[in-house]
Amino acid sequence: MTPPAGSQAGASAGREEERSAETLPSGPPTPLDSTTLLRGGRSVEIRHNGEIYRLQATRLGKLILTK
């Protein structure tokens, strides 16, 4: 017999997916190219823990992260 939609079976499947995502093996982080992060521009805003940060590329090719 199939449980109705929105039943406990569906909810437990969602929790199982969350657990499997948490237990994925951790490896070295994948490097991202700065042009991908900046999306072709010179700066991008990043939201982290409710705060806004700005990542900027300088004329000399350096990166600056400011709050």
Residue frames as a rotation matrix with the C-alpha (Angstrom) as fourth column:
MET 1
0.581 0.814 0.000 0.00
0.814 -0.581 0.000 0.00
0.000 0.000 -1.000 0.00
THR 2
-0.341 -0.706 0.621 1.41
0.703 -0.630 -0.331 3.42
0.624 0.323 0.711 -1.00
PRO 3
-0.257 0.234 -0.938 1.32
0.819 -0.462 -0.340 6.16
-0.513 -0.855 -0.073 1.68
PRO 4
0.750 0.592 0.295 -0.44
0.660 -0.644 -0.386 9.41
-0.039 0.484 -0.874 0.72
ALA 5
0.036 -0.729 0.684 1.67
0.571 -0.547 -0.612 12.33
0.820 0.412 0.396 -0.50
GLY 6
-0.006 -0.132 0.991 3.11
-0.525 -0.844 -0.116 14.43
0.851 -0.521 -0.064 2.33
SER 7
0.917 0.351 -0.188 3.11
-0.059 0.588 0.807 11.47
0.393 -0.729 0.560 4.71
GLN 8
0.685 -0.670 0.287 5.92
-0.399 -0.015 0.917 10.42
-0.610 -0.742 -0.278 7.04
ALA 9
0.470 -0.524 0.711 7.50
0.689 0.720 0.075 8.31
-0.552 0.455 0.699 4.28
GLY 10
0.609 -0.210 0.765 8.11
0.566 -0.561 -0.605 11.39
0.556 0.801 -0.222 2.14
ALA 11
0.850 -0.275 0.449 9.44
-0.468 -0.784 0.407 13.34
0.240 -0.557 -0.795 5.11
SER 12
0.629 -0.651 0.425 11.86
-0.071 0.497 0.865 10.61
-0.774 -0.574 0.266 6.11
ALA 13
0.510 -0.446 0.736 13.17
0.857 0.339 -0.388 10.38
-0.076 0.828 0.555 2.53
GLY 14
0.727 -0.206 0.655 13.97
0.062 -0.930 -0.362 14.11
0.684 0.303 -0.664 2.67
ARG 15
0.773 -0.448 0.449 15.82
-0.585 -0.231 0.778 13.68
-0.245 -0.864 -0.440 5.96
GLU 16
0.594 -0.564 0.574 17.79
0.446 0.824 0.348 10.77
-0.669 0.050 0.741 4.51
GLU 17
0.584 -0.368 0.724 18.90
0.667 -0.292 -0.686 12.95
0.464 0.883 0.074 1.58
GLU 18
0.770 -0.289 0.569 20.05
-0.444 -0.883 0.152 15.65
0.458 -0.369 -0.808 4.04
ARG 19
0.713 -0.512 0.480 22.05
-0.283 0.417 0.864 13.09
-0.642 -0.751 0.153 6.04
SER 20
0.559 -0.523 0.644 23.74
0.761 0.631 -0.148 11.70
-0.329 0.573 0.751 2.94
ALA 21
0.658 -0.318 0.682 24.78
0.262 -0.753 -0.604 15.21
0.706 0.576 -0.412 1.86
GLU 22
0.763 -0.353 0.541 26.31
-0.640 -0.528 0.558 15.81
0.088 -0.772 -0.629 5.30
THR 23
0.557 -0.525 0.643 28.32
-0.167 0.688 0.706 12.58
-0.813 -0.501 0.296 5.20
LEU 24
0.960 -0.274 0.049 29.90
0.093 0.149 -0.984 13.01
0.263 0.950 0.169 1.78
PRO 25
0.341 -0.905 -0.256 33.65
0.905 0.241 0.352 12.48
-0.256 -0.351 0.901 1.94
SER 26
0.905 -0.081 -0.417 35.47
-0.104 -0.994 -0.033 15.76
-0.412 0.074 -0.908 2.16
GLY 27
0.333 -0.822 0.462 38.34
0.942 0.317 -0.114 16.31
-0.053 0.473 0.879 -0.20
PRO 28
-0.665 -0.603 -0.439 40.39
0.553 -0.794 0.253 19.31
-0.502 -0.074 0.862 -1.16
PRO 29
0.251 0.799 -0.547 38.29
0.105 -0.584 -0.805 22.27
-0.962 0.144 -0.230 -2.28
THR 30
0.212 -0.095 0.973 37.90
0.963 0.190 -0.192 22.73
-0.167 0.977 0.132 -6.01
PRO 31
-0.629 -0.490 -0.603 39.71
0.397 -0.870 0.292 25.91
-0.668 -0.056 0.742 -7.13
LEU 32
0.561 0.784 0.264 37.52
0.718 -0.303 -0.626 28.50
-0.411 0.541 -0.734 -8.86
ASP 33
-0.398 -0.654 0.644 38.91
0.874 -0.483 0.051 30.88
0.278 0.583 0.764 -11.44
SER 34
-0.619 0.110 -0.778 38.66
0.417 -0.793 -0.445 34.52
-0.666 -0.600 0.444 -10.33
THR 35
-0.917 0.319 -0.242 37.01
-0.388 -0.562 0.731 35.47
0.097 0.764 0.638 -13.64
THR 36
-0.440 0.794 -0.420 34.22
0.464 0.601 0.651 33.04
0.769 0.092 -0.633 -12.75
LEU 37
-0.266 0.302 -0.915 33.75
0.942 -0.121 -0.314 34.66
-0.206 -0.946 -0.252 -9.35
LEU 38
-0.631 -0.071 -0.773 33.91
0.120 -0.993 -0.007 38.20
-0.767 -0.097 0.635 -10.71
ARG 39
0.227 0.790 0.569 31.69
0.699 0.275 -0.661 37.31
-0.678 0.548 -0.489 -13.70
GLY 40
0.096 -0.284 0.954 33.76
0.944 -0.278 -0.178 39.45
0.316 0.918 0.241 -16.06
GLY 41
0.818 0.247 0.519 33.64
0.111 -0.954 0.279 42.52
0.564 -0.171 -0.808 -13.81
ARG 42
-0.212 -0.933 0.292 36.10
-0.174 -0.258 -0.950 44.06
0.962 -0.253 -0.108 -11.38
SER 43
-0.866 -0.060 0.497 34.14
-0.499 0.017 -0.867 43.39
0.044 -0.998 -0.044 -8.18
VAL 44
-0.182 0.826 -0.533 31.42
0.027 0.546 0.837 41.20
0.983 0.138 -0.121 -6.75
GLU 45
-0.216 0.194 0.957 29.48
-0.944 -0.291 -0.154 41.24
0.249 -0.937 0.246 -3.47
ILE 46
-0.458 -0.005 -0.889 29.40
0.058 0.998 -0.035 38.07
0.887 -0.068 -0.457 -1.40
ARG 47
0.348 0.602 0.719 26.91
-0.794 -0.218 0.567 37.38
0.498 -0.768 0.402 1.39
HIS 48
-0.308 -0.487 -0.817 28.44
0.149 0.824 -0.547 35.33
0.940 -0.291 -0.181 4.22
ASN 49
-0.492 0.184 -0.851 26.73
0.856 0.281 -0.435 34.68
0.159 -0.942 -0.295 7.58
GLY 50
0.488 0.841 -0.233 24.37
0.860 -0.510 -0.039 37.60
-0.152 -0.181 -0.972 7.00
GLU 51
0.222 -0.503 -0.835 27.18
0.038 -0.851 0.523 40.06
-0.974 -0.148 -0.169 6.20
ILE 52
0.973 0.068 0.219 28.07
0.224 -0.068 -0.972 41.54
-0.051 0.995 -0.081 2.81
TYR 53
0.104 -0.987 -0.125 31.67
0.228 -0.099 0.969 41.40
-0.968 -0.129 0.214 1.62
ARG 54
0.892 0.104 -0.440 33.17
-0.375 -0.374 -0.848 42.82
-0.252 0.922 -0.295 -1.58
LEU 55
0.213 -0.820 0.531 35.78
0.562 0.547 0.621 40.96
-0.800 0.166 0.577 -3.63
GLN 56
0.868 0.043 -0.495 37.68
-0.285 -0.773 -0.566 43.34
-0.407 0.633 -0.659 -5.92
ALA 57
0.422 -0.776 0.469 40.38
0.898 0.428 -0.101 42.89
-0.122 0.463 0.878 -8.53
THR 58
0.377 -0.383 -0.843 43.02
0.069 -0.896 0.438 45.62
-0.924 -0.224 -0.311 -8.54
ARG 59
0.811 -0.140 -0.568 44.76
-0.574 -0.375 -0.727 47.12
-0.111 0.916 -0.385 -11.59
LEU 60
-0.201 -0.978 -0.053 47.82
-0.979 0.202 -0.009 45.05
0.020 0.050 -0.999 -10.70
GLY 61
-0.070 0.256 -0.964 45.85
-0.447 0.856 0.259 41.79
0.892 0.449 0.054 -10.73
LYS 62
-0.974 -0.216 -0.068 45.60
-0.021 0.389 -0.921 41.33
0.225 -0.896 -0.384 -6.96
LEU 63
-0.044 0.984 -0.173 42.40
0.377 0.177 0.909 40.44
0.925 -0.025 -0.379 -5.12
ILE 64
-0.923 -0.134 0.361 41.06
-0.250 -0.504 -0.827 42.37
0.292 -0.854 0.431 -2.14
LEU 65
-0.149 0.884 -0.443 38.24
0.626 0.431 0.650 41.14
0.765 -0.181 -0.618 0.13
THR 66
-0.932 -0.112 0.343 36.64
-0.149 -0.748 -0.647 43.85
0.329 -0.655 0.681 2.30
LYS 67
-0.498 0.780 -0.380 33.68
0.862 0.396 -0.317 43.92
-0.097 -0.485 -0.869 4.64
